[in-house]
Amino acid sequence: MNDAVKFLSENTTGILATIGIDGKPKVRPFTFFFEKEGKLWFETSNDKSVYKELITSPNLEFCVLGKKMSWIRLSGEAVFIDDREDIKVAMFKKAKNLTFLYQNPQNPVFEIFHLKNAKAVLHQYGSEPREFVFSS
């Protein structure tokens, strides 16, 4: 596990920035789930505006603030996947609130995505920023 994934695993909630349907920036709290097969995975619902925004304009940034003035910024393109039951099940195991929201991984509104061309810049107090690139 590289330092960027370790940081994200310890600090999962951040701010996701997208381009709205109206062409203006939109931000909202969001959760990073995990890295698997070199990809960074997230989830949302297809009845939310963020889903529609990412379908229309898949470029996004995700920023998380950690302890001791550390933070990470991810950038990439959202790629929605509907045939990875293993990822959906793993998300349900990790976050019990998904059962409340979606009941089960097969719920048709439950959407998962990973970042294509993902890059992370990790800033830690007292050291130079470090860049990480993830497979697509």
LINVENTA-V704466 format. One record per pair of residues at least 6 apart in sequence whose ideal C-beta (glycine too) atoms are under 8 Angstrom apart, sorted by sequence separation. I is the first residue (numbers start at 1). J is the second residue. D is the distance in whole Angstrom. If there is no record, write none. Layout:
i=<I & I>
j=<J & J>
d=<D & D>
This chain:
i=<19 & 20 & 34 & 35 & 44 & 45 & 54 & 65 & 66 & 81 & 92 & 123 & 124 & 18 & 19 & 34 & 44 & 64 & 91 & 92 & 102 & 122 & 1 & 17 & 18 & 32 & 33 & 63 & 64 & 102 & 121 & 122 & 17 & 18 & 32 & 33 & 63 & 121 & 122 & 17 & 32 & 33 & 44 & 63 & 121 & 122 & 16 & 31 & 62 & 63 & 120 & 121 & 15 & 16 & 30 & 31 & 61 & 62 & 92 & 98 & 119 & 120 & 15 & 16 & 61 & 62 & 92 & 119 & 15 & 16 & 30 & 61 & 91 & 119 & 120 & 14 & 15 & 60 & 118 & 119 & 13 & 14 & 59 & 60 & 89 & 118 & 13 & 14 & 59 & 60 & 88 & 13 & 14 & 59 & 60 & 88 & 118 & 12 & 13 & 58 & 59 & 115 & 117 & 12 & 30 & 42 & 58 & 85 & 116 & 12 & 58 & 85 & 91 & 28 & 88 & 9 & 26 & 8 & 26 & 54 & 88 & 9 & 55 & 87 & 9 & 16 & 54 & 8 & 26 & 21 & 84 & 20 & 82 & 5 & 32 & 82 & 21 & 80 & 81 & 8 & 18 & 21 & 30 & 32 & 80 & 81 & 20 & 80 & 81 & 1 & 16 & 19 & 40 & 79 & 5 & 18 & 21 & 78 & 79 & 18 & 40 & 42 & 78 & 79 & 19 & 78 & 79 & 19 & 77 & 78 & 18 & 76 & 77 & 19 & 76 & 77 & 18 & 74 & 76 & 18 & 76 & 17 & 75 & 76 & 16 & 17 & 74 & 75 & 16 & 17 & 43 & 74 & 75 & 16 & 17 & 41 & 74 & 15 & 73 & 14 & 15 & 43 & 72 & 73 & 14 & 15 & 72 & 14 & 41 & 72 & 73 & 13 & 14 & 36 & 71 & 72 & 12 & 70 & 71 & 11 & 70 & 11 & 36 & 70 & 11 & 43 & 60 & 70 & 8 & 10 & 11 & 34 & 45 & 68 & 69 & 7 & 33 & 34 & 45 & 68 & 33 & 58 & 76 & 7 & 54 & 34 & 51 & 11 & 33 & 33 & 46 & 47 & 7 & 46 & 8 & 31 & 45 & 7 & 45 & 46 & 8 & 45 & 43 & 44 & 4 & 43 & 43 & 44 & 42 & 43 & 41 & 42 & 41 & 42 & 41 & 42 & 40 & 39 & 40 & 39 & 40 & 39 & 40 & 39 & 38 & 39 & 38 & 39 & 37 & 35 & 8 & 7 & 4 & 4 & 3 & 4 & 3 & 4 & 3 & 2>
j=<25 & 26 & 40 & 41 & 50 & 51 & 60 & 71 & 72 & 87 & 98 & 129 & 130 & 25 & 26 & 41 & 51 & 71 & 98 & 99 & 109 & 129 & 9 & 25 & 26 & 40 & 41 & 71 & 72 & 110 & 129 & 130 & 26 & 27 & 41 & 42 & 72 & 130 & 131 & 27 & 42 & 43 & 54 & 73 & 131 & 132 & 27 & 42 & 73 & 74 & 131 & 132 & 27 & 28 & 42 & 43 & 73 & 74 & 104 & 110 & 131 & 132 & 28 & 29 & 74 & 75 & 105 & 132 & 29 & 30 & 44 & 75 & 105 & 133 & 134 & 29 & 30 & 75 & 133 & 134 & 29 & 30 & 75 & 76 & 105 & 134 & 30 & 31 & 76 & 77 & 105 & 31 & 32 & 77 & 78 & 106 & 136 & 31 & 32 & 77 & 78 & 134 & 136 & 32 & 50 & 62 & 78 & 105 & 136 & 33 & 79 & 106 & 112 & 50 & 110 & 32 & 49 & 32 & 50 & 78 & 112 & 34 & 80 & 112 & 35 & 42 & 80 & 35 & 53 & 49 & 112 & 49 & 111 & 35 & 62 & 112 & 52 & 111 & 112 & 40 & 50 & 53 & 62 & 64 & 112 & 113 & 53 & 113 & 114 & 35 & 50 & 53 & 74 & 113 & 40 & 53 & 56 & 113 & 114 & 54 & 76 & 78 & 114 & 115 & 56 & 115 & 116 & 57 & 115 & 116 & 57 & 115 & 116 & 59 & 116 & 117 & 59 & 115 & 117 & 60 & 118 & 60 & 118 & 119 & 60 & 61 & 118 & 119 & 61 & 62 & 88 & 119 & 120 & 62 & 63 & 87 & 120 & 62 & 120 & 62 & 63 & 91 & 120 & 121 & 63 & 64 & 121 & 64 & 91 & 122 & 123 & 64 & 65 & 87 & 122 & 123 & 64 & 122 & 123 & 64 & 123 & 65 & 90 & 124 & 66 & 98 & 115 & 125 & 64 & 66 & 67 & 90 & 101 & 124 & 125 & 64 & 90 & 91 & 102 & 125 & 91 & 116 & 134 & 66 & 113 & 94 & 111 & 72 & 94 & 95 & 108 & 109 & 70 & 109 & 72 & 95 & 109 & 72 & 110 & 111 & 74 & 111 & 110 & 111 & 72 & 111 & 112 & 113 & 112 & 113 & 112 & 113 & 113 & 114 & 114 & 115 & 114 & 114 & 115 & 115 & 118 & 118 & 134 & 134 & 134 & 135 & 135 & 136 & 135 & 134 & 120 & 122 & 120 & 122 & 122 & 130 & 130 & 132 & 132 & 132>
d=<6 & 4 & 8 & 7 & 6 & 7 & 7 & 5 & 7 & 7 & 5 & 5 & 8 & 8 & 7 & 6 & 5 & 6 & 6 & 6 & 7 & 7 & 7 & 6 & 5 & 7 & 5 & 7 & 5 & 4 & 5 & 5 & 7 & 8 & 8 & 6 & 7 & 7 & 8 & 5 & 6 & 6 & 8 & 5 & 5 & 7 & 7 & 7 & 7 & 8 & 7 & 8 & 5 & 6 & 7 & 8 & 6 & 4 & 7 & 8 & 6 & 4 & 7 & 8 & 7 & 8 & 5 & 7 & 6 & 4 & 8 & 5 & 7 & 6 & 7 & 7 & 7 & 7 & 7 & 7 & 6 & 6 & 7 & 7 & 5 & 4 & 7 & 8 & 8 & 7 & 4 & 5 & 7 & 6 & 6 & 8 & 7 & 5 & 8 & 4 & 8 & 7 & 6 & 5 & 8 & 8 & 4 & 7 & 4 & 7 & 7 & 8 & 7 & 7 & 7 & 8 & 7 & 5 & 7 & 4 & 6 & 7 & 7 & 5 & 8 & 8 & 8 & 7 & 6 & 7 & 6 & 7 & 8 & 5 & 7 & 8 & 6 & 6 & 6 & 7 & 6 & 6 & 6 & 7 & 7 & 7 & 6 & 5 & 7 & 7 & 7 & 6 & 7 & 6 & 8 & 4 & 6 & 5 & 6 & 6 & 7 & 8 & 8 & 7 & 8 & 7 & 5 & 4 & 7 & 8 & 7 & 3 & 4 & 7 & 6 & 6 & 8 & 7 & 5 & 5 & 4 & 6 & 7 & 7 & 6 & 5 & 6 & 5 & 8 & 7 & 8 & 7 & 8 & 5 & 7 & 6 & 5 & 7 & 7 & 5 & 5 & 6 & 6 & 5 & 5 & 8 & 7 & 3 & 7 & 5 & 8 & 7 & 7 & 7 & 8 & 7 & 7 & 7 & 5 & 5 & 6 & 7 & 7 & 5 & 4 & 7 & 8 & 6 & 7 & 7 & 8 & 7 & 7 & 8 & 4 & 7 & 8 & 8 & 8 & 5 & 5 & 8 & 8 & 6 & 7 & 7 & 6 & 8 & 6 & 7 & 8 & 5 & 7 & 5 & 6 & 7 & 5 & 5 & 7 & 5 & 8 & 7 & 7 & 5 & 6 & 7 & 5 & 7 & 7 & 7 & 6 & 6 & 7 & 7 & 5 & 8 & 6 & 4 & 5 & 7 & 5 & 7 & 6 & 7 & 6 & 7 & 4 & 8 & 8 & 8 & 8 & 6 & 4 & 5 & 6 & 8 & 7 & 4 & 7 & 6>
